[in-house]
Amino acid sequence: MNRNQDWHRADIVASLRKAGWSLRRLSTHHGYSTPGTLTTALDRPWPKGERLIANAIGVHPWEIWPSRYDDDGHPNRGRGGRKRTSNSTTVTGAGTPSEAA
């Protein structure tokens, strides 16, 4: 398998089955009320779901989805796509910005 290419979803499912799991069983094992919850990680980035699937297979998430991780193994996306700066502001309970501590 190409190191720079994400695994095909059929390969992920097959690897889970070889390890004695199904996405449905893995979802319920981890306490998700909807059995198909972990299927989300096959279709779009979700670090927690990716980690649960990878752990069940016995590999790191960045081995399965290299396009979703940087060279250091960190997810290459963030909420809102904003980078934190030292001069950032936060919103207080009243909705007024104040300097971050």
N, C-alpha and C positions, 0 to 999 in steps of 0.2 A: 504494500500500500504506500502511496506517495506521502511523504512526511508533511508536505505543505497542503495537502488536500484533506478536507473533513471526511470522516468515514461516512459511507452510505448508511441510511437509516436501517436497511435490511441487515447490514453487517453488525450494527449496534444491537439490534434485536436478537440476532443469531448469537452474538457473544454473551448477551444476558442469559439466553436459554442454555448455552453451554455451561454457564456458571450456576445454573439451577434457578434462575429468576425469570420473571416476565415483567414487563412494565407495570402491568396491573397489580401483580403481587408485591412488587417493590414499592409502589405507591401506598398500598394499604399497610404494608409493613412499617413504613415511616409515618403512619398516622394521618394520611390524607384521606378525607372522606369521599372524594371522588376518585375512583380507581384509575382513571385515565390521566390524572394530573401530570405525571412525569413525561407523558407524551409531548407536552409543551416544549420540553428541552430539546426534542428532536427537531422541532420546527423553527424555534427562535431562541436567542440567547436567554439563559436563566442559570446563573452560576450555581445556585444551590441544587437545582435539579441535575445539572451536568455533573456536579460532584457526587451526588448519590448514585447516579448511573455508572460513572467511572469507578467508584469504589466497589460497586457490585461486580464489575468486570475485572477489577484488579489492575487498572491503569490510571494515569492522571487525566483529568479532563482535557488538558491541552493536547494530549495525544489523539483524542477522538475528534476534537474541534479546534485544530490549530488556527483557523481563521478568526476564532473568537478570543484568542489569548495573545498577549505580547510575548516577546522573547524570554521574559522573566517568569512566565507562567501566571501573570495577572490578567484578569479580564480586560479586554481592550475597549471597554465601553463603561459608561457610568450614568447615573441618573441625571437626566437633563443635559448630559454632555459638557457640563461646566467643570473647569479646573479650579481648585481652591487656591486663593491667593492670601497673602498675609494681611491685605487691606480689605478683606471681605466684610460685608455687613450681614447681620442676621436679623430676622424679624422677631420682635418680642410678641408676647401674648396679645397686646392691643393692636398689633399690625403696624407699628412704627419701627423703622429701621434703627438699629443701634450698633455701635462698633462691637465687633466680635472680640471676645476676651482671649 
